[in-house]
């Protein structure tokens, strides 16, 4: 029986998550402190013990529940949700900004201007203080 038809084949789920994270078996093996053959054995196992599953989840940067509940269909639907937005808006570059980018640019300009003015004032204060010290001598 193929691993693709078994919905709870943990090893296959680990393999797919690893592939989606663009990670090679060698990299996962290094993160687990083992070798590539051990990772291959894990990915070919239908079940693995909880302690090893926790270590694998940590190495992959996901939760144990994410591995247990992973399905290719859910992953495909997740990524398809991004393209649905493009179809409905009719633009490849469509985005749903909740702020006006130009306003943010103006805000950053104003902040930089205030910072420059404070810096200039501090330098002027330093110059005045040094001139005062020179006059006292």
Secondary structure, 3 states (H helix, E strand, C coil): CCHHHCCCCHHHHHHHHHHHCCCCHHHHHHHHCCCHHHHHHHHHCCCCCHHHHHHHHHHHCCCHHHHHHCCHHHHHHHHHHHHHHHHHHCCCCCCCCCCCHHHHHHHHHHHHHHHHHHHHHHHHHHHHHHHHHHHHC
